[in-house]
Each structure stands twice: as C-alpha cells, then as structure tokens.
Amino acid sequence: MKKLLLGVGLMSTVQAMAFEPLTIDRLFDDPDLSGTAPRSLKLSPDGQRATFLQGREDDAGRMDLWQYNIANGKTSLLVDSLKLRGGAAEELSDEEKARRERARISSLSGIVSYQFSNDGKQLLFPLSGDLYLYDIAKQNTRALTNGEGFATDPKLSPKSKYVAFVRDRNLWVADTQGGKARPLTRSSNKNEAWGMAEFVAQEEMKRMTGYWWSPNEDAIVAAKFDETPVPIAKRSEIYADRTEVIEQRYPGAGTKNVLISLAILDPENKRAPIELDLGEEKDIYLARVKWLADGSGVLVQRQDRKQQRLDLLLYSAKGGKPTTLLTESSPTWVNLNEDLRTLKDGDFIWASERSGFKHLYRYDAKGKLKNAITSGDWQVDEVEAVDQQQQQIYFTGTKASALEKQLYRVDFSGENLTRISRKRGWHNISFAKDASVYIDSWSDDLIPSQVSLHKSNGELITLLAANQVKEGHALFPYFKGLQQPEYGKLSTSLGGDLYYQMLRPKDFDPKKKYPVFLRVYGGPGSQQVQRRWDGRWGLTDQYMAQQGFVVFTLDNRGSERRGKKFEDPIYEKMGDPEVQDQLVGIQFLKTQPFVDSERIGVFGWSYGGYMTLMMLSKASDQIAAGVSVAPVTDWMLYDTHYTERYMGLPQENEEGYKNSAIFPHLDGMTSDLYLIHGMADDNVLFTHATTLMAKLQKNGVKFRLMTYPGEKHGITGDGQRTHVFKEITDYFIEKFQ
C-alpha cells in the first residue's frame, strides 16, 4: 500500500496536461483532491521517527497510524484501525461525540488521536472507547482496557507507569503493565464531572481537557465542574426517522456558567486530595493549567466573567493560597493563547497583546519582567519550541506578511531574530521535544500541503510527503483549470487596510461582465485571506470561478492576525463594523469593469451565515441574493464565553445585543435568501433558524429553505456534505446565469 510520494519538485509537469472541469461530486469523493498529506504529524521524543495519521485509500475519513523511519527513509503502517477491531463498527459515547464535534473531527473515524510516551518507545491511542498501547520495538499492540466502559481523553503519565482517562464523568487511572483500572474520583452527581472540559471550554476556549499530569507522575491536578447552575435548554434533534428532545445544560449569554474547582490528586489514592483555592469570586473561567518544570507548583490562568482580566496564579504542589505572578487587562477583551512556557531556571515565557500586537516576554520566577523578546507592528502566532540549552525560542508569526505563516528563531534576550522558513506561503510546524528537528507542513495558494523534515536551522533533511501534482495525483486532471488567486488591500477611513482575495472566471474576457460569488466569514478569531491551500473550501471557490463567477473574499475588522486594534472595533456591536467593511469590498467590486453589479451574491456559514443575513438586511440594494448556512440570528441565544467576550454582558449592553440581532433589521431584507441548517445542531441551535423563519413568514418575506435531519453544525454526513454544497452553488448558478 503506497501512501507517501517521496521526491522533490512542484508543479511544472502539470502545465501541458489536459483540463478537466471540477464538479461538486468530485470535490467530496475519494481520493481527496488535496492528495496524500497526512494529519497529526509528530516527531518522536528520541528523534528517530515521524508519525502521522492518514486516511485509507478506500475511505479517506478512516485514519490509520503510520511512521516514517528517519534512519532508513522508509514509510510503514504501524496500526491498521480496521484489523485491530476486526472491522467492527465504532460505537461512540455521547461525550466522545460531543468532544469530536468540538474538535471539528466528527467526520473522522479509526485512530483520531495518539500520544508518544516520553521515552519515545510507545504510542497510546483510543479506538472505539478502549485504549491501546503500541510498542515500537516489539511492533505489537496491547489493549489496556476491554469494554469496561468508554474511555475518553487518555494520557500516559510522564514515566509511562500509568494511563489516566475519563469514564462516566469521573477520572480513572490504570497501570500500563497490567491491573484493573480504578477511579480516582467517585462523584455520582449527574451534574458533576471530573477531568473533563465543560462545553464552553471545549467550544470557545480551546481547552479540550480537564486534568494534567505532574512531571514526576506522582500527582494529577484535575478540574471538577458542576453544571447545576446552568439553565436547562430543551431542544429537539430531528432525525430522519425520529425526534429526540434533548435537555442540555446550555450557558446562554447572560445566564449562569458551571462552577469550577481544582484539586491535586494522588494516582495511587494514598493521599487526600489537595483543594486549590481559585478565589472568592466563583463566576470565573478556568482558562489554562500547567505544572512547573520541576513539579513543585501549578500555574493557573484564571479569567474573569467579562474576560477583561487574566490572572496568572502560582500554587504550591502542597496547597495553600496562590501567588499572583502577573495580570493582563483590556477595556475590550483579553485573548487566550497556548504560549506559556516554563524554563528549568524558574523563568517563564509569556505572550501578551499589551503593545497592540501579540508578542513574547520573559519573566522571572516571581513574575518580574526581564525583557521583551519580540516587538513590532506584526504578531507572533504561537511558540513552536524552546531550546533551553541554546536559550532560543522558535515561533511562527506574521513578520514577513499578514497573509503568510513563517517560522522564526530568536534568543531569550530578544536578539538575533532570524527567519527560518524560506518558501512563501503557510508553514504548520511540529518540533521534536529537544528542538533539534522539525516537521514543516507547507502549502501555498495553488500547492497542496507538502511535508518535509528539517534541522532546526531550516536545512532540509528529507521530504516526507512530496504530494506532487503530477500524473497519478488526484488533482492532476483538474489542475490546469485552477485560477491563480489575486491579492490586494483596500485602504479605508474606517481603520486599517482590508485584505482581499479574488479569482477571475476561467477563460476571463475583460469585455464581459460577470456575476460575483462573495464568500464571507467575517467573525473574530478567523482569517480567510491567506496564502495557503484551502482544501475543499478553496476548490469550491475554484469551481465557482469555472462556472463563470468572480469569486471574492475579504477580511473585515474583527479578523485575527492583524493586531488587537484591528479586532477591537466589533466590541459591543457585532454585525456593524464587519458589514461596513464588506460593503467597502462590494463598492470596490462595482468599480471593476468586468463585474455585473446587479448580480452580486453572498454565501456564509456559521458566523458567515450571520454576516450574510446582516448584509442582506442592511444592503439589499447592493446584493442580489444570499445563502446563509447555520447562522446565529440572536446573540442572546448563543453561549456565554464567545458572545460576552465580544458583546459584553447582556445586562450592561442591552441596546448592543438588540442591534446585533438580525430581527431589528429584517425590514430591509428585500433580496432573495436561501436558509440552510442542520436539525440537530448543538452549537448554533436550530432555534436560531426557526426563530428567523417565523419572523420572515410574519413579515411576508419569501425565502428558500433546506434542513438536514440529524446533522450537526458542520453537516458532515455521508452524502449530506456533497448535497449542501450542491445546493449552495446551484442556487447562485441558477439565479445568475
């Protein structure tokens, strides 16, 4: 079974090939047009191998575990997920289904995650609720659990003596050398959960776990949340053959959150738990937790309800009151990140947006600032590795361009800032534990992801997955029909340049006038205009260009990677600055002689669906039609952490919440609307759609509707994903051509 294409070279061989037009059916069929680029790339702690997950040739969504042996240059299958279970169908617990939905991997099956032991000799992975340990030297797989109950979020202890996991909303531990798994917590309260991340932590805070091993594996700090204060929202999940009424503890904007607590537990249950005091104020968020490098203490990031204050607290591993090492504050909101790094000498690396851009700072063990490490009108994306021996930090950032993601190195002192990656485009980086080598998953706007192994100075060691578009590649027959994206920026008086991306129609004739397919997201925490391969989303844009559309995307204020000043204008007034900026883009399009200003259509999903509704409501005179998928329609119906971050508390911003809802503006919607929603969506609840339907019907507004029984927010079911994209694209083709 050949899985990786080794060798070098890019796209020169495709220039003379025949052009085959894209179809929506082919976009969502196997093999994936993006090629063979693997997922979840990791370097073993001993630096001997690169491991990854890759879909099967006959089922791209089912993941198997593979390795590339660096010494001999060979690629081999480690674990075949089908053989391990004899082809038995996977049964997921409700918690695991929700977790995968939050992690945006609900369409995947097989081995969806894995972890190296610290010595690099073993790999731990879950499959269908049981846990397996793969011994690399012996090349065998051993089950650690066997049907005793669904195990979620497993983690090997640092010395591999134990594996911990969550089962039945309690934290469990098992000895990896055998022996029955045992619970560390024994809560029988159905509203309590140990070791898990609550709904908003998973969905909005990017905290997917609720427990953390100490470096010496002699303790686990674990979170407990109590959902009792959270109101119960009854919602219907409508399936093809049934309707289920779900009582979900859903923390809507302005309502109560879970109560959160922390305790240090003994994996042998020989010592009593040590409670960690999170303070008198209980209406808080547990943002991040991290042990000190020597295991003597625990660092906790505590965020206030308004998200305008973030405290870094230090607790002794023996308990007691915490020390506040530092505090970040903002008149709007404080963004969370994953960049805290503890050093062996007691110092730590901290990321802050205090300058207006996210940069790195070095602090001593008592929280005193030593020096700024990076600075300037650009920002750090994330810390990729720390070389403590050489006192250097590797990070990705926007210094070269806000549309690219490049790798850099800098000394702890802030000196000798050096760009490591050289190719234009987008570099996703995964370093070895000792920062000696790294994997670079690189792509550009017309180059699907290529995976390579490098020394820390950027020198190429080998190409792991060339993924070259040549004869035999799934994209090869279609490549000549792809259009080169054009990039530009629009200067406005509103604040900050607005970057855009545009595709001209295939066989473009400057004398003709073309309709516009404007794809919008527009929400915070996202950037759409990037020099990278965008998979099926980008290929959908290419499909529309082949259908004779100008395809246009613009990042409005509120989008990420442009600094805090660019994000902040949406505070307490979502749906206003974003629409203003998108209309700047539409005005620009209307100045282009090849654009038919009477045939401009807008499509968006989730926040983009919200933006589509807002744009139609506020500017139907400039937009002919829109497709809105899974839109938020009223921010009072959305969750606390996301909504209140950008809108403030409803009790303090009543007028802002009213104006940010769709309904006060619906009288302005005279353009055609196609509304689409999954009928079991547990993120943007189906209530958003039904409320909008009722309002439109009351106003006598005609609209088209498509609903998907049993589908969640992403509409990922077999056939349904293809169907929804056919509906989206066919709607504009039928209307504008």
C-alpha positions in Angstrom: 0.0 0.0 0.0 1.8 3.1 -1.2 0.9 6.1 1.0 3.7 8.8 0.5 5.2 10.1 -2.6 8.9 10.7 -1.9 10.9 13.1 -4.1 11.1 16.7 -5.0 9.6 19.1 -7.5 6.5 21.2 -7.7 4.1 22.0 -10.5 6.0 22.3 -13.7 4.8 18.9 -15.0 1.2 20.0 -14.9 1.4 22.8 -17.4 0.9 20.7 -20.5 -1.9 18.5 -19.2 -5.5 18.4 -20.3 -8.0 20.4 -18.3 -10.9 18.5 -16.7 -13.6 20.7 -15.1 -14.3 20.4 -11.4 -17.6 19.0 -10.1 -19.1 19.2 -6.6 -19.4 15.4 -6.6 -15.7 15.0 -7.3 -14.8 17.6 -4.6 -16.3 15.4 -1.9 -15.4 12.0 -3.4 -12.3 9.8 -2.6 -9.4 10.1 -3.1 -9.2 13.6 -1.7 -8.1 16.1 -4.4 -5.8 17.7 -1.9 -3.7 14.5 -2.1 -1.8 12.4 0.4 -0.7 15.0 3.0 -1.0 13.3 6.5 -2.7 14.5 9.7 -1.4 14.8 13.3 2.2 14.9 12.4 4.6 14.3 15.4 8.2 13.7 15.9 9.1 11.0 18.4 10.9 12.3 21.6 14.0 10.3 20.6 14.0 11.9 17.2 14.0 8.6 15.3 10.7 8.7 13.5 7.9 10.9 12.3 4.4 9.6 12.9 1.1 10.6 11.4 -2.5 9.7 10.8 -3.6 9.1 7.3 -6.9 8.1 5.7 -7.3 4.9 3.9 -7.3 4.8 0.1 -10.8 3.4 0.1 -12.1 5.6 2.9 -10.3 8.9 3.4 -12.1 9.6 6.7 -10.9 6.5 8.4 -7.5 7.1 10.0 -4.6 4.6 10.4 -1.3 5.2 12.2 1.8 5.4 10.1 5.5 6.2 10.6 8.5 7.5 8.6 11.8 6.0 9.9 14.3 8.8 9.6 17.4 6.5 9.7 16.4 4.2 6.8 14.0 6.6 5.0 11.2 4.0 4.9 7.5 4.7 5.4 5.4 1.9 7.0 2.0 1.3 8.5 2.1 0.9 12.3 -1.5 0.2 13.2 -4.4 -0.7 10.8 -7.5 0.5 12.6 -9.7 -2.0 10.8 -7.6 -5.0 11.6 -7.4 -4.0 15.2 -11.1 -4.3 15.7 -11.8 -6.9 13.0 -13.8 -4.4 11.0 -16.4 -3.9 13.8 -18.4 -0.7 13.6 -17.4 2.0 16.1 -19.8 3.0 18.8 -19.1 6.4 20.4 -20.3 7.7 23.7 -22.3 10.9 23.8 -19.4 12.6 25.5 -17.0 11.5 22.8 -19.4 12.5 20.0 -19.6 16.0 21.6 -15.9 16.1 22.1 -15.2 15.3 18.4 -17.8 17.9 17.3 -16.0 20.5 19.4 -12.6 19.4 18.0 -14.0 19.5 14.4 -13.1 15.9 13.7 -16.6 14.4 13.8 -16.3 13.2 10.2 -13.2 11.1 11.1 -13.1 7.5 12.4 -10.5 5.0 13.3 -7.5 6.3 15.2 -8.2 10.0 15.5 -5.5 10.9 18.1 -2.4 9.4 19.7 0.4 10.2 22.2 4.0 9.3 22.4 5.5 8.1 25.7 8.2 10.5 26.9 10.9 8.0 26.0 9.6 7.6 22.5 9.2 3.8 22.9 5.4 3.5 23.0 2.3 5.1 21.4 -1.0 5.4 23.2 -4.3 5.8 21.3 -8.0 5.3 21.8 -10.2 3.4 19.5 -14.0 2.9 20.0 -13.8 3.6 23.7 -10.9 1.3 24.5 -7.2 2.2 25.0 -4.3 0.6 23.2 -0.6 0.8 23.7 1.7 0.2 20.7 5.3 -1.0 21.5 7.5 0.3 18.7 10.4 -2.1 19.2 8.2 -5.2 19.5 5.8 -3.9 16.8 2.7 -5.1 18.7 -0.4 -3.5 20.1 -1.8 -4.3 23.5 -5.3 -3.4 24.9 -5.2 -1.5 28.2 -9.0 -1.6 28.6 -11.5 -4.0 27.1 -15.1 -3.0 27.1 -15.4 -1.9 30.7 -16.8 1.5 29.7 -16.0 4.2 27.2 -12.6 5.8 27.9 -12.2 9.5 26.8 -9.1 11.8 26.7 -6.4 9.3 27.7 -2.9 10.4 28.7 0.2 8.5 29.5 2.0 9.6 32.7 5.4 11.2 32.1 7.3 8.0 33.0 4.7 5.7 31.4 3.8 3.9 34.6 0.1 4.9 34.3 -2.5 5.9 31.9 -5.3 8.3 33.0 -8.6 8.8 31.3 -12.2 9.9 31.8 -15.0 7.4 32.1 -18.6 8.1 33.2 -17.7 11.7 34.1 -15.0 10.6 36.6 -11.2 10.4 36.3 -9.7 6.9 36.2 -6.2 5.6 36.2 -4.7 2.2 35.1 -1.2 0.7 35.4 0.3 0.2 31.9 1.9 -3.1 33.0 -1.5 -4.7 33.8 -4.0 -4.4 36.5 -7.6 -3.3 36.6 -8.4 0.4 36.0 -9.6 2.2 39.1 -11.4 5.5 39.6 -9.6 8.4 41.3 -12.9 10.3 41.7 -16.3 8.8 42.6 -18.9 11.5 42.0 -22.3 10.1 41.4 -23.9 13.6 40.9 -25.0 13.6 37.3 -24.3 17.4 37.1 -20.7 17.0 38.1 -17.7 15.9 36.0 -14.1 15.3 36.9 -11.2 15.6 34.5 -13.4 17.0 31.7 -13.6 20.4 30.0 -17.0 21.9 30.1 -18.9 22.9 27.0 -17.6 26.5 26.6 -14.0 25.4 27.4 -14.1 22.9 24.5 -16.1 25.0 22.1 -14.7 28.5 22.8 -11.6 28.4 24.9 -9.7 25.6 23.0 -9.2 23.8 26.3 -10.1 20.2 25.5 -9.0 18.6 28.7 -9.7 18.8 32.5 -6.6 17.1 34.0 -2.8 17.4 33.9 -0.1 15.0 35.0 2.8 16.3 37.1 6.3 15.9 35.6 7.2 13.3 38.2 3.8 11.4 37.6 3.2 11.5 41.4 0.2 13.8 41.1 -2.6 14.9 38.8 -4.2 18.3 39.0 -7.9 17.8 38.0 -10.8 20.2 37.4 -14.3 19.4 38.6 -17.2 21.3 37.1 -20.7 21.4 38.5 -23.4 22.2 35.9 -26.2 22.7 38.4 -26.4 26.5 38.0 -26.5 26.2 34.2 -30.1 26.5 32.8 -31.5 23.6 31.0 -32.3 24.2 27.4 -34.8 21.8 25.8 -34.1 21.4 22.2 -35.3 18.9 19.6 -32.9 17.0 17.5 -34.8 16.0 14.4 -33.6 12.8 12.6 -35.0 11.2 9.5 -36.9 8.6 11.5 -37.4 10.2 14.9 -37.3 13.3 17.0 -35.3 13.4 20.3 -35.9 16.0 22.9 -32.5 16.9 24.4 -32.2 18.6 27.8 -28.9 20.3 27.5 -27.2 22.4 30.1 -26.6 25.3 27.8 -25.0 28.5 29.2 -26.6 31.2 27.0 -25.4 34.8 27.1 -26.1 36.4 30.4 -27.0 33.2 32.2 -25.0 31.2 34.8 -21.9 29.1 33.9 -20.7 26.0 35.6 -19.0 26.2 39.0 -15.3 25.2 38.6 -12.8 23.8 41.1 -9.3 22.3 41.1 -7.7 19.6 43.2 -4.4 17.8 43.2 -4.9 14.0 43.3 -2.7 11.1 44.1 -2.7 8.4 41.3 -2.4 5.7 44.0 -5.2 7.3 46.1 -3.0 7.1 49.2 -3.1 10.9 49.9 -6.2 13.0 50.4 -6.9 15.5 47.5 -5.5 19.0 47.9 -8.0 21.6 47.0 -6.7 24.7 45.1 -8.4 28.0 46.1 -9.5 29.8 42.9 -10.7 32.8 44.9 -13.8 34.2 46.4 -15.3 35.1 43.0 -16.9 32.0 41.7 -18.2 33.3 38.4 -14.8 32.8 36.6 -13.3 30.8 33.8 -10.5 28.2 34.2 -8.5 29.1 31.1 -5.3 27.1 31.3 -3.4 24.9 33.7 0.3 24.0 33.6 2.8 22.4 36.0 6.2 24.0 36.7 9.0 22.1 35.1 10.2 20.6 38.4 6.7 19.7 39.6 6.9 21.9 42.6 3.9 24.0 41.7 1.0 24.6 39.3 0.4 27.6 37.1 -3.3 28.5 36.6 -4.7 31.1 34.2 -7.9 32.5 35.7 -10.2 34.7 33.6 -13.0 36.9 34.9 -16.6 36.6 33.6 -16.2 39.7 31.4 -12.9 38.4 30.0 -11.2 41.7 30.6 -8.8 40.4 33.2 -6.5 37.3 33.1 -4.5 36.4 36.2 -1.5 34.0 36.2 -1.6 32.3 39.6 1.1 30.1 41.1 0.1 27.3 43.5 2.5 25.2 45.6 2.0 21.5 44.9 1.5 21.2 48.7 -1.5 23.6 48.5 -2.2 26.9 50.2 -3.0 30.3 48.8 -1.8 31.2 45.4 0.6 33.9 44.3 -0.5 36.2 41.5 2.5 36.4 39.2 1.0 38.8 36.7 -2.3 40.2 35.3 -3.3 41.1 31.8 -6.2 43.5 31.3 -8.1 45.2 28.5 -11.0 47.6 28.1 -12.4 45.1 25.5 -11.3 41.5 26.0 -8.1 39.5 26.6 -7.4 36.8 24.1 -6.3 33.4 25.4 -3.2 31.6 23.9 -1.2 28.4 24.4 2.2 30.1 24.6 3.2 29.9 28.3 6.5 28.0 28.6 8.2 27.2 31.9 12.0 27.1 32.0 14.4 25.0 34.0 15.8 28.0 35.8 12.4 29.0 37.1 11.8 31.8 34.5 8.8 31.6 32.1 7.9 32.8 28.6 4.6 34.7 28.4 2.6 36.1 25.4 0.8 39.4 25.6 -1.1 41.8 23.3 -0.3 44.8 25.6 1.6 46.6 22.7 -1.4 46.1 20.4 0.2 43.0 18.8 0.8 39.6 20.3 4.5 39.4 21.4 6.6 37.3 23.7 8.1 38.4 27.1 10.5 36.7 29.6 9.6 36.8 33.3 11.5 35.5 36.4 10.0 33.0 38.8 8.4 35.8 40.9 6.6 37.4 37.9 9.1 40.3 37.3 9.5 41.2 33.7 13.1 40.6 32.5 12.8 41.7 28.8 10.6 41.8 25.8 11.6 39.0 23.3 9.7 40.2 20.2 8.2 43.6 19.2 6.8 45.5 16.2 3.7 46.0 14.1 3.3 42.3 13.5 2.5 39.4 15.7 3.5 36.0 17.0 1.2 33.2 16.0 2.4 30.6 18.5 5.5 29.3 20.3 6.6 26.2 18.4 9.6 25.1 20.5 12.0 26.3 23.2 15.7 25.3 23.1 16.7 25.8 26.7 20.3 24.8 26.2 20.8 27.4 23.4 18.4 29.8 25.1 16.4 30.2 21.9 12.7 30.3 21.0 11.2 29.1 17.7 7.9 30.7 16.8 5.6 31.2 13.8 4.3 34.7 13.0 3.3 37.4 10.5 6.6 39.4 10.3 7.0 38.7 6.6 3.4 39.1 5.7 0.0 39.1 7.5 -1.2 36.6 4.7 1.6 34.1 5.5 2.7 32.0 8.4 6.5 31.8 8.7 8.9 30.2 11.2 11.4 32.3 13.2 14.0 31.9 15.8 15.0 34.4 18.5 17.3 34.5 21.6 15.7 34.7 25.0 17.3 38.1 25.2 15.3 39.3 22.1 18.4 39.5 20.0 19.2 37.7 16.7 15.7 37.4 15.3 16.0 35.1 12.2 13.6 33.8 9.7 14.0 30.0 9.3 11.4 29.0 6.7 12.0 30.4 3.3 9.2 29.5 1.0 6.3 31.9 0.6 3.0 30.6 2.0 1.8 28.8 5.0 4.1 26.7 7.4 2.5 24.5 10.0 5.3 23.4 12.3 5.9 20.5 14.7 9.2 20.3 16.6 11.0 17.4 18.3 11.0 17.7 22.1 14.6 18.9 22.1 14.1 21.4 19.3 16.7 19.8 17.2 14.5 19.0 14.2 11.0 19.9 13.0 8.3 18.8 10.5 7.1 21.5 8.2 3.6 21.0 6.6 3.8 23.7 3.9 1.3 24.9 1.3 0.7 27.8 -1.0 -2.4 29.0 -2.7 -2.1 26.5 -5.5 0.2 24.0 -3.9 -1.4 21.3 -1.7 0.4 20.5 1.6 3.9 19.1 1.3 5.5 17.7 4.3 9.3 17.9 5.0 11.7 17.2 7.8 14.3 19.9 8.7 17.1 20.7 11.0 16.4 23.5 13.4 18.3 25.9 11.2 15.9 25.2 8.3 18.2 22.8 6.4 16.1 20.1 4.6 16.7 16.6 5.8 14.2 14.8 3.7 10.8 15.2 2.0 8.3 13.1 3.9 5.3 13.7 1.6 6.0 15.4 -1.7 2.3 15.3 -2.6 3.4 16.5 -6.1 0.7 17.2 -8.5 1.7 15.0 -11.4 0.3 12.1 -13.2 -1.4 9.8 -10.7 -2.2 12.6 -8.2 -6.0 13.0 -7.7 -5.8 16.8 -8.6 -3.7 16.3 -11.7 -6.6 16.1 -14.2 -8.1 19.3 -12.8 -5.0 21.4 -12.1 -4.8 23.3 -15.4 -8.4 24.6 -14.7 -7.4 26.3 -11.4 -7.2 30.1 -11.4 -4.3 31.9 -9.7 -5.8 34.0 -6.8 -5.2 37.7 -6.8 -4.4 39.5 -3.6 -4.8 43.2 -2.7 -5.8 45.6 0.0 -8.3 48.3 0.3 -7.5 51.5 2.2 -10.4 52.9 4.2 -11.1 55.7 6.6 -12.7 53.2 8.9 -9.4 52.0 10.4 -6.8 49.6 8.9 -6.3 48.2 5.4 -8.6 45.4 4.4 -7.0 42.5 2.6 -8.9 40.6 -0.1 -8.5 37.6 -2.4 -10.1 37.4 -5.8 -10.4 34.7 -8.5 -11.3 35.7 -12.0 -13.5 33.4 -14.1 -12.0 30.7 -16.2 -11.3 32.0 -19.7 -11.7 35.5 -18.4 -12.8 38.1 -21.0 -12.3 41.7 -19.8 -15.0 42.9 -22.1 -17.6 40.7 -20.4 -19.5 41.4 -17.1 -19.5 38.5 -14.6 -21.6 37.7 -11.5 -19.9 37.7 -8.1 -19.7 34.8 -5.6 -18.7 36.6 -2.4 -17.7 34.1 0.3 -17.8 35.6 3.8 -16.9 34.6 7.3 -16.2 37.8 9.0 -16.1 36.6 12.6 -13.4 37.1 15.2 -10.7 34.5 15.7 -10.6 33.8 11.9 -8.6 34.9 8.9 -9.8 33.8 5.4 -7.4 35.7 3.1 -4.2 33.6 3.4 -1.6 32.3 1.1 -2.2 28.6 1.7 -4.0 25.6 0.2 -7.6 25.7 1.5 -8.7 22.2 0.6 -12.4 21.8 -0.4 -13.3 25.3 0.6 -10.7 26.7 -1.9 -11.7 24.2 -4.5 -15.3 25.2 -4.2 -14.2 28.8 -5.0 -12.3 27.4 -8.0 -15.5 25.5 -9.1 -17.5 28.7 -9.0 -14.8 30.5 -11.0 -15.2 27.7 -13.6 -18.9 28.4 -13.6 -18.2 32.0 -14.7 -18.2 33.8 -11.4 -15.8 36.4 -9.9 -15.0 34.8 -6.5 -14.2 37.4 -3.8 -13.2 37.1 -0.1 -12.4 40.0 2.2 -11.2 40.0 5.9 -13.1 42.7 7.8 -12.2 44.3 11.1 -12.5 41.8 13.9 -10.5 39.2 12.0 -7.4 37.8 13.6 -3.6 38.1 12.9 -3.8 41.9 12.3 -3.3 43.1 15.9 -5.7 44.0 18.7 -6.6 47.4 17.2 -7.9 45.7 14.1 -10.0 43.3 16.2 -11.5 45.7 18.8 -14.0 47.7 16.7 -16.6 45.0 16.9 -16.7 45.2 20.7 -20.3 45.5 21.9 -21.6 46.0 18.3 -21.1 42.8 16.3 -22.7 42.9 12.9 -21.9 46.6 12.3 -18.2 47.2 11.6 -18.0 43.9 9.8 -20.8 44.8 7.4 -19.4 48.3 6.8 -16.1 46.7 5.7 -17.7 44.1 3.5 -19.6 46.8 1.8 -16.3 48.6 1.1 -15.4 45.4 -0.7 -18.6 45.4 -2.7 -18.0 49.0 -3.7 -14.6 48.1 -4.9 -16.1 45.2 -7.0 -18.6 47.6 -8.6 -15.7 49.8 -9.8 -14.3 46.8 -11.8 -15.4 46.9 -15.4 -15.8 43.2 -15.6 -18.3 42.9 -12.6 -22.0 42.9 -13.1 -23.2 45.0 -10.1 -26.7 43.6 -10.4 -25.5 40.0 -9.9 -23.7 40.0 -6.6 -24.4 37.1 -4.3 -23.1 36.4 -0.8 -22.6 33.0 0.9 -21.5 32.3 4.5 -21.6 29.5 7.1 -21.9 29.9 10.9 -20.7 33.5 11.6 -20.6 33.8 7.8 -24.2 32.8 7.8 -24.9 35.6 10.3 -23.0 38.0 8.2 -25.0 37.0 5.1 -28.2 37.8 6.9 -26.9 41.1 8.2 -25.6 42.1 4.7 -28.9 41.3 3.1 -30.8 43.2 5.8 -28.6 46.3 5.7 -27.7 46.3 2.0 -30.2 44.5 -0.2 -29.9 47.4 -2.7 -26.3 46.2 -3.3 -26.7 42.4 -3.0 -29.0 40.3 -5.2 -29.1 37.1 -3.2 -27.6 35.2 -0.3 -27.1 31.7 1.1 -26.9 31.5 4.9 -25.9 28.2 6.5 -26.3 27.6 10.2 -26.4 31.3 11.1 -26.6 32.9 14.5 -29.6 35.1 14.4 -29.7 36.5 18.0 -26.6 36.6 20.3 -28.8 36.1 23.3 -29.3 32.5 22.0 -25.5 31.8 21.8 -23.1 30.8 24.6 -21.6 32.9 27.3 -17.8 32.8 26.7 -17.9 33.6 23.0 -20.7 36.1 23.0 -19.8 38.0 26.1 -16.2 38.2 25.0 -17.2 40.5 22.1 -20.5 41.9 23.2 -20.1 42.3 27.0 -22.7 41.2 29.5 -26.3 41.5 28.2 -27.3 43.2 31.5 -24.8 46.0 30.6 -25.3 46.2 26.8 -29.0 45.7 26.2 -29.1 48.1 23.2 -26.0 46.5 21.7 -27.5 43.0 21.9 -30.7 44.2 20.3 -28.9 45.9 17.4 -26.6 42.9 16.9 -29.5 40.5 16.4 -30.9 40.0 12.9 -34.5 40.8 13.7 -34.5 44.7 14.1 -33.0 44.9 10.5 -35.2 42.4 8.7 -37.5 45.0 7.1 -34.5 45.9 4.9 -34.2 42.4 3.5 -35.7 42.5 0.0 -33.1 40.3 -1.7 -33.6 36.6 -2.2 -32.5 34.3 0.7 -31.7 30.6 0.9 -31.6 29.5 4.6 -29.9 26.1 5.4 -29.5 24.5 8.8 -28.7 21.1 10.4 -31.7 19.9 12.5 -29.5 18.5 15.3 -27.1 21.4 15.6 -25.8 21.7 19.2 -23.6 24.6 18.6 -25.7 27.2 16.7 -29.0 25.6 17.8 -31.8 25.0 15.3 -33.8 27.5 17.3 -31.8 30.3 15.5 -33.3 29.1 12.2 -36.8 28.5 13.4 -37.0 31.9 15.1 -35.8 33.5 11.8 -38.3 31.5 9.8 -41.2 32.7 11.9 -40.1 36.3 11.7 -39.8 36.2 7.9 -43.1 34.5 7.5 -44.8 37.1 9.7 -43.3 39.8 7.5 -44.5 38.1 4.4 -40.9 37.5 3.1 -40.4 34.6 0.7 -37.3 32.5 1.2 -36.0 29.1 0.2 -35.3 26.6 3.0 -33.2 23.4 3.3 -32.9 21.5 6.5 -30.8 18.4 7.2 -32.3 15.8 9.6 -29.8 14.6 12.2 -27.0 16.8 11.1 -24.9 19.0 13.4 -23.2 22.3 12.8 -20.8 21.1 10.1 -23.3 19.0 8.1 -20.7 16.2 7.7 -22.9 13.1 7.0 -22.2 10.8 4.0 -23.9 12.4 1.1 -25.2 15.4 3.0 -21.9 17.3 2.7 -22.0 16.9 -1.0 -25.7 17.8 -1.1 -25.4 21.0 0.8 -22.6 22.3 -1.4 -24.6 21.4 -4.5 -27.5 23.4 -3.1 -25.2 26.4 -2.3 -23.5 26.5 -5.7 -26.5 25.5 -7.8 -28.6 28.3 -6.2 -26.3 31.0 -7.5 -25.7 29.4 -10.9 -29.5 29.1 -11.5 -30.1 32.6 -10.3 -27.3 34.5 -12.0 -26.8 32.6 -15.3 
